[in-house]
Amino acid sequence: MAVFATADAPLRARQVCEAMDLEIAPNNINNTRLKLKRLVERGILTETAPGLFRLPFART
């Protein structure tokens, strides 16, 4: 969540992987995307456009 707290724009799953120093591999990106979508379902994040995630109270 710290990645989103410091972001000034919505992030893609690949950008989240880069910020967390994960290897940029399709498997890691897809797993991160699934986790981000689960956070959207729980109301923790919002998906502003397909594949773009941010905190609900963040400004863009």
C-alpha positions in Angstrom: 0.0 0.0 0.0 3.0 2.3 0.5 3.5 2.2 -3.3 0.1 3.7 -3.8 0.5 6.2 -1.0 3.5 7.9 -2.7 2.1 7.6 -6.3 0.8 10.7 -7.9 -1.0 8.8 -10.7 -2.8 5.5 -11.0 -0.3 2.5 -11.4 -0.3 -0.6 -13.5 0.7 -4.0 -12.1 4.1 -3.8 -13.8 4.8 -0.5 -12.1 3.8 -2.0 -8.7 6.2 -4.9 -9.4 9.0 -2.5 -10.2 8.3 -0.4 -7.1 8.5 -3.6 -4.9 11.7 -4.7 -6.6 10.1 -7.9 -8.0 11.5 -9.5 -11.1 9.6 -8.2 -14.2 8.3 -11.5 -15.4 4.8 -12.3 -16.8 4.0 -14.6 -13.8 4.8 -11.8 -11.3 2.9 -9.2 -13.2 -0.2 -11.4 -13.5 -0.1 -12.4 -9.9 0.2 -8.8 -8.8 -2.7 -7.8 -11.1 -4.9 -10.5 -9.6 -4.0 -9.2 -6.1 -4.8 -5.7 -7.1 -8.2 -6.7 -8.5 -9.0 -8.4 -5.2 -8.1 -5.2 -3.4 -10.6 -3.4 -5.7 -13.3 -5.9 -4.9 -12.7 -5.2 -1.2 -12.9 -1.4 -1.7 -9.2 -0.8 -0.7 -8.2 0.3 -4.2 -10.1 1.6 -7.2 -9.6 0.7 -10.9 -9.8 4.1 -12.7 -9.5 2.5 -16.1 -8.7 -1.1 -17.2 -5.4 -2.0 -15.6 -4.9 1.3 -13.7 -5.1 1.1 -9.9 -5.0 3.8 -7.2 -6.2 4.5 -3.7 -9.8 5.7 -3.6 -9.0 9.0 -2.0 -6.0 9.8 -4.3 -6.2 12.6 -6.7 -5.2 12.3 -10.4 
